[in-house]
Amino acid sequence: LCRYGGDEFIIIARAFEATEVERMIGDIRRGMLDASIANDLPYQLSVSVGFDEWKPEREGFQDCLVRADEKLYAEKRESKFRPSG
């Protein structure tokens, strides 16, 4: 895990299936919600996520990062139209 810039972080994880990544994302989201509740925050912490598979034999890491970033911003746009709660 590392801070990439501003409020963006990168997690590099070895996962063999997308379901493993989705489970990780769910754990992070639950942890943030639990922290919001435990600290009696007047707002709910949330996270937008974009991820992709890096294929080092065919591409550079930056290529994977660009795809993940595109997915992140697509999720951010979609979340603006989703009801919260």
C-alpha positions, 0 to 999 in steps of 0.5 A, a space after each residue: 500500500 502506498 500513497 500515490 497522490 492527494 487522496 489516492 492510494 495504490 495497493 499492489 496485490 497478488 490475486 489469482 481471481 477478480 473475486 479475491 480483489 473484490 473481496 479485498 475492496 469489500 473489506 476496505 469499504 467495511 473497515 471505513 464504514 466501521 471507522 465512521 461509526 466507531 468514531 461517531 463521524 457526522 459523515 460516512 467515509 467512502 472509497 472509489 476503486 479502480 483495478 486491473 490485471 498487470 501482465 508484465 510479459 506484455 506491457 509496462 506497469 504504467 499501462 495497467 495503472 492507466 486502465 485502473 485509473 480510468 476505472 476509478 474515475 468511471 466509478 466516481 462518476 457513477 457513484 454521484 448518481 447512486 443514492 447513498 445509504 
